[in-house]
Amino acid sequence: MTKDTVLNRLASQTDSTRSMADTDPDQMSHISIFVTADVAPGVAKALSEQGVQTRAYDPETVADGLARSAEVSGDAALPCVLLWDAPLRRLVEAICQGASPEAVLAEWREQAGTLMALLRRNRRRLLLVDAHTLTAPDAGPEQAMLRDRLSSPDLRLPVAAPVADGDASAALPRILGQLFIARSDDVREILDELQASGIAPPADGIEIDALIGAASEFVQLSGLRQETASLQDQLATQADTLQKSVQATEAQRAETTAAKDALRLSQGQAAAQAQELQKAVQAAEAQRAETAAAQEELRLLRGQIAAQAKELQKSVQATEAQRGETAAAQDALHLLHGQFAAQARDLQEAIRATGKQRAERGAAREELRLLRGRIVGSREGDALRADDARAGLGCLMTGAGA
């Protein structure tokens, strides 16, 4: 399909949606762009840096996005963009990892079938865009058409093309991936349909024979590169061995210097230890002298203690003699206590007898007083009372003498 044919088919779609896209000049942040797994990550990143929102492609997510867009803006909604690419990047990864390229192509066919079914149900609100439209430097008309469809004149295109090839080792897998795509008729048919159903730059024709020749030349070039790389590895190994030898020599020198330093340090420590040992010997001699003096003093103390022990023995013997005398004195004291107790008993008896006599004398006095009262009126009574008094006094004197 030629470039003019693609542009003519898209012109009618552009006219039908132009009125919907001219509603608001500041809608770049509301554009929904869904990116399939085949698109290089650098493309989505370049769009995000311009404020465009990108999301990973998923049929259900795209359907939800279309439904929400229709609810918010109705027929005036901007189309949702679905950014796709050929399965070349995933084929290169599979070849490099030793996986099956046929399995990658089968998965891509299934995904493309789902994508086309979604497009058929939402042709007016879903826009397919080939990822090369955003990166190809010669896709100016297609880029202008995309800006117009999205009403985003400030969208900067082309974006910086991501590095897809990587290092030289990925060049052959890339050629082989292109060869797998070129030799798969159904994959090429799907690619043609996707390009015709959206915005895509013209595809460059690829000859299978040219790919096979390029692969053969690359194999020869890869052999030279591998031989060169082997020589470089050998030189690097030799340089590394030499570097390790130099490092080992430097390490030995450092170890020798460290050993000398350690020897000097050990000698200094040995001299210091000798001085400390001399001081210890001198201190030991001084301690010996002090010990001899202490032993002499101890001998004298032992003599003094022996003399004191003899004196103490004599004192104990004297104490024992005193204890005997004290015991005799205590016996004599007990005897005196017995005598004093007997005398006390006799004295007590005497006191009781004296009390009895005093009672008798009191009775006699009372009787005498009664008698005196009887004989008060007569002389005879007086004489009688005098005689009685003398008699009573005599009795008292007799009792006192007893």
Secondary structure, DSSP 8 states (H G I E B T S, - for coil): --HHHHHHHHHHHHHHHHHHHTS-S--GGG-EEEE-TTS-HHHHHHHHTTT-EEEE--HHHHHHHHHHHHHHHGGG---EEEEE--THHHHHHHHHHT--HHHHHHHHHHHHHHHHHHHHH-TTTEEEEETHHHH-TT-HHHHHHHHHHHT-TT---S------S-SGGGHHHHHHHHHHHHT-HHHHHHHHHHHHTSB--------HHHHHHHHHHHHHHHHHHHHHHHHHHHHHHHHHHHHHHHHHHHHHHHHHHHHHHHHHHHHHHHHHHHHHHHHHHHHHHHHHHHHHHHHHHHHHHHHHHHHHHHHHHHHHHHHHHHHHHHHHHHHHHHHHHHHHHHHHHHHHHHHHHHHHHHHHHHHHHHHHHHHHHHTTT-HHHHHHHHHHHHHHHHHHHHHHH-
